[in-house]
Amino acid sequence: MKLSDVVSHAGLAFYAEVALVIFAAVFLSVVAYLFIRGSDLQTLAALPLADDVAAKVEVKQS
């Protein structure tokens, strides 16, 4: 009996399906978070280009 026979009859496809569902749930959660918090991300993206210290302090406080 070869290793490929053992693995093919072990019924491991269930684990691949569970992993796919978990990946899809995490991916969709991240996409939803980015759409909901998009305005905050624009502010944070411009932060390294801000010259004044007040803008950096304001973002840290919120």
OpenMM code with the backbone's topology and positions (N, CA, C; nanometers):
from openmm import Vec3, app, unit

residues = "MET LYS LEU SER ASP VAL VAL SER HIS ALA GLY LEU ALA PHE TYR ALA GLU VAL ALA LEU VAL ILE PHE ALA ALA VAL PHE LEU SER VAL VAL ALA TYR LEU PHE ILE ARG GLY SER ASP LEU GLN THR LEU ALA ALA LEU PRO LEU ALA ASP ASP VAL ALA ALA LYS VAL GLU VAL LYS GLN SER".split()
positions = [
    Vec3(0.0847, -0.1174, 0.0000),
    Vec3(0.0000, 0.0000, 0.0000),
    Vec3(0.0897, 0.1243, 0.0000),
    Vec3(0.0637, 0.2119, -0.0949),
    Vec3(0.1440, 0.3329, -0.1066),
    Vec3(0.0845, 0.4453, -0.0219),
    Vec3(0.1685, 0.5451, 0.0030),
    Vec3(0.1240, 0.6609, 0.0810),
    Vec3(0.0113, 0.7349, 0.0107),
    Vec3(0.0144, 0.7429, -0.1206),
    Vec3(-0.0917, 0.8116, -0.1948),
    Vec3(-0.2256, 0.7405, -0.1779),
    Vec3(-0.2253, 0.6088, -0.1638),
    Vec3(-0.3500, 0.5354, -0.1380),
    Vec3(-0.4057, 0.5687, -0.0002),
    Vec3(-0.3171, 0.5766, 0.0977),
    Vec3(-0.3605, 0.6076, 0.2339),
    Vec3(-0.4196, 0.7478, 0.2404),
    Vec3(-0.3521, 0.8432, 0.1796),
    Vec3(-0.3982, 0.9824, 0.1848),
    Vec3(-0.5282, 0.9994, 0.1063),
    Vec3(-0.5416, 0.9315, -0.0052),
    Vec3(-0.6633, 0.9476, -0.0860),
    Vec3(-0.7848, 0.8869, -0.0182),
    Vec3(-0.7675, 0.7856, 0.0646),
    Vec3(-0.8798, 0.7224, 0.1335),
    Vec3(-0.9003, 0.7752, 0.2754),
    Vec3(-0.8217, 0.8732, 0.3167),
    Vec3(-0.8321, 0.9249, 0.4532),
    Vec3(-0.9461, 1.0246, 0.4700),
    Vec3(-1.0001, 1.0774, 0.3619),
    Vec3(-1.1112, 1.1723, 0.3715),
    Vec3(-1.0683, 1.3082, 0.4232),
    Vec3(-0.9607, 1.3609, 0.3705),
    Vec3(-0.9077, 1.4885, 0.4180),
    Vec3(-0.9656, 1.6088, 0.3445),
    Vec3(-1.0570, 1.5867, 0.2531),
    Vec3(-1.1150, 1.6977, 0.1762),
    Vec3(-1.1942, 1.7915, 0.2662),
    Vec3(-1.2474, 1.7402, 0.3751),
    Vec3(-1.3251, 1.8218, 0.4678),
    Vec3(-1.2409, 1.9358, 0.5236),
    Vec3(-1.1152, 1.9099, 0.5554),
    Vec3(-1.0273, 2.0125, 0.6114),
    Vec3(-0.9998, 2.1235, 0.5102),
    Vec3(-0.9874, 2.0881, 0.3845),
    Vec3(-0.9669, 2.1890, 0.2809),
    Vec3(-1.0907, 2.2778, 0.2668),
    Vec3(-1.2072, 2.2195, 0.2775),
    Vec3(-1.3311, 2.2970, 0.2672),
    Vec3(-1.3465, 2.3912, 0.3867),
    Vec3(-1.3135, 2.3432, 0.5050),
    Vec3(-1.3204, 2.4280, 0.6248),
    Vec3(-1.2222, 2.5433, 0.6135),
    Vec3(-1.1016, 2.5160, 0.5661),
    Vec3(-1.0019, 2.6213, 0.5490),
    Vec3(-1.0493, 2.7250, 0.4475),
    Vec3(-1.1140, 2.6817, 0.3416),
    Vec3(-1.1655, 2.7743, 0.2409),
    Vec3(-1.2750, 2.8634, 0.2988),
    Vec3(-1.3625, 2.8072, 0.3795),
    Vec3(-1.4694, 2.8856, 0.4407),
    Vec3(-1.4112, 2.9876, 0.5390),
    Vec3(-1.3122, 2.9462, 0.6183),
    Vec3(-1.2487, 3.0389, 0.7125),
    Vec3(-1.1787, 3.1516, 0.6377),
    Vec3(-1.1073, 3.1184, 0.5303),
    Vec3(-1.0401, 3.2205, 0.4501),
    Vec3(-1.1404, 3.3187, 0.3919),
    Vec3(-1.2511, 3.2683, 0.3370),
    Vec3(-1.3516, 3.3563, 0.2770),
    Vec3(-1.4131, 3.4488, 0.3828),
    Vec3(-1.4382, 3.3957, 0.5019),
    Vec3(-1.4969, 3.4775, 0.6084),
    Vec3(-1.4016, 3.5882, 0.6515),
    Vec3(-1.2748, 3.5567, 0.6672),
    Vec3(-1.1762, 3.6581, 0.7066),
    Vec3(-1.1586, 3.7613, 0.5958),
    Vec3(-1.1518, 3.7157, 0.4716),
    Vec3(-1.1352, 3.8071, 0.3582),
    Vec3(-1.2524, 3.9039, 0.3492),
    Vec3(-1.3739, 3.8528, 0.3597),
    Vec3(-1.4910, 3.9395, 0.3507),
    Vec3(-1.4999, 4.0343, 0.4700),
    Vec3(-1.4544, 3.9903, 0.5854),
    Vec3(-1.4513, 4.0782, 0.7029),
    Vec3(-1.3549, 4.1943, 0.6826),
    Vec3(-1.2386, 4.1664, 0.6262),
    Vec3(-1.1407, 4.2721, 0.6008),
    Vec3(-1.1936, 4.3703, 0.4958),
    Vec3(-1.2553, 4.3188, 0.3911),
    Vec3(-1.3113, 4.4069, 0.2879),
    Vec3(-1.4217, 4.4945, 0.3461),
    Vec3(-1.5092, 4.4373, 0.4288),
    Vec3(-1.6157, 4.5161, 0.4910),
    Vec3(-1.5576, 4.6214, 0.5839),
    Vec3(-1.4548, 4.5866, 0.6598),
    Vec3(-1.3903, 4.6830, 0.7495),
    Vec3(-1.3317, 4.7993, 0.6695),
    Vec3(-1.2694, 4.7690, 0.5564),
    Vec3(-1.2092, 4.8753, 0.4754),
    Vec3(-1.3150, 4.9676, 0.4157),
    Vec3(-1.4290, 4.9148, 0.3772),
    Vec3(-1.5349, 4.9998, 0.3237),
    Vec3(-1.5986, 5.0848, 0.4324),
    Vec3(-1.6131, 5.0299, 0.5525),
    Vec3(-1.6757, 5.1039, 0.6613),
    Vec3(-1.5833, 5.2131, 0.7135),
    Vec3(-1.4561, 5.1828, 0.7302),
    Vec3(-1.3601, 5.2763, 0.7900),
    Vec3(-1.2734, 5.3458, 0.6847),
    Vec3(-1.3227, 5.3625, 0.5635),
    Vec3(-1.2447, 5.4200, 0.4551),
    Vec3(-1.1986, 5.5626, 0.4805),
    Vec3(-1.2808, 5.6440, 0.5439),
    Vec3(-1.2439, 5.7838, 0.5669),
    Vec3(-1.1276, 5.7932, 0.6664),
    Vec3(-1.1261, 5.7082, 0.7662),
    Vec3(-1.0150, 5.7084, 0.8618),
    Vec3(-0.8851, 5.6660, 0.7951),
    Vec3(-0.8952, 5.5749, 0.7008),
    Vec3(-0.7748, 5.5270, 0.6339),
    Vec3(-0.7136, 5.6348, 0.5450),
    Vec3(-0.7952, 5.7210, 0.4865),
    Vec3(-0.7424, 5.8309, 0.4062),
    Vec3(-0.6623, 5.9264, 0.4935),
    Vec3(-0.7104, 5.9535, 0.6123),
    Vec3(-0.6396, 6.0411, 0.7061),
    Vec3(-0.5071, 5.9790, 0.7473),
    Vec3(-0.5097, 5.8516, 0.7782),
    Vec3(-0.3874, 5.7838, 0.8193),
    Vec3(-0.2881, 5.7699, 0.7039),
    Vec3(-0.3380, 5.7567, 0.5816),
    Vec3(-0.2492, 5.7451, 0.4662),
    Vec3(-0.1741, 5.8758, 0.4410),
    Vec3(-0.2370, 5.9891, 0.4701),
    Vec3(-0.1731, 6.1183, 0.4481),
    Vec3(-0.0846, 6.1599, 0.5645),
    Vec3(-0.0856, 6.0873, 0.6733),
    Vec3(-0.0119, 6.1248, 0.7932),
    Vec3(0.1387, 6.1388, 0.7721),
    Vec3(0.2062, 6.0502, 0.7002),
    Vec3(0.3501, 6.0681, 0.6820),
    Vec3(0.3865, 6.1943, 0.6037),
    Vec3(0.2933, 6.2476, 0.5287),
    Vec3(0.3198, 6.3672, 0.4490),
    Vec3(0.2853, 6.4961, 0.5237),
    Vec3(0.2255, 6.4840, 0.6414),
    Vec3(0.1860, 6.6020, 0.7180),
    Vec3(0.3092, 6.6717, 0.7756),
    Vec3(0.3150, 6.8028, 0.7582),
    Vec3(0.4292, 6.8799, 0.8069),
    Vec3(0.4140, 6.9212, 0.9530),
    Vec3(0.2922, 6.9484, 0.9935),
    Vec3(0.2743, 7.0001, 1.1288),
    Vec3(0.2551, 6.8867, 1.2301),
    Vec3(0.2946, 6.9143, 1.3500),
    Vec3(0.2880, 6.8165, 1.4582),
    Vec3(0.1437, 6.8031, 1.5066),
    Vec3(0.0621, 6.9074, 1.4929),
    Vec3(-0.0750, 6.9047, 1.5421),
    Vec3(-0.1564, 6.7962, 1.4717),
    Vec3(-0.1341, 6.7757, 1.3442),
    Vec3(-0.2065, 6.6719, 1.2708),
    Vec3(-0.1697, 6.5345, 1.3230),
    Vec3(-0.0441, 6.5142, 1.3565),
    Vec3(-0.0010, 6.3839, 1.4073),
    Vec3(-0.0566, 6.3580, 1.5462),
    Vec3(-0.0624, 6.4625, 1.6302),
    Vec3(-0.1156, 6.4465, 1.7649),
    Vec3(-0.2654, 6.4214, 1.7587),
    Vec3(-0.3345, 6.4882, 1.6679),
    Vec3(-0.4798, 6.4712, 1.6552),
    Vec3(-0.5146, 6.3292, 1.6173),
    Vec3(-0.4406, 6.2692, 1.5286),
    Vec3(-0.4680, 6.1323, 1.4868),
    Vec3(-0.4376, 6.0348, 1.5996),
    Vec3(-0.3328, 6.0576, 1.6761),
    Vec3(-0.2994, 5.9689, 1.7856),
    Vec3(-0.4066, 5.9709, 1.8944),
    Vec3(-0.4692, 6.0861, 1.9185),
    Vec3(-0.5702, 6.0974, 2.0225),
    Vec3(-0.7010, 6.0318, 1.9848),
    Vec3(-0.7344, 6.0275, 1.8579),
    Vec3(-0.8628, 5.9692, 1.8172),
    Vec3(-0.8553, 5.8220, 1.7949),
] * unit.nanometer
topology = app.Topology()
chain = topology.addChain("A")
for resn in residues:
    res = topology.addResidue(resn, chain)
    for name in ("N", "CA", "C"):
        topology.addAtom(name, app.Element.getBySymbol(name[0]), res)
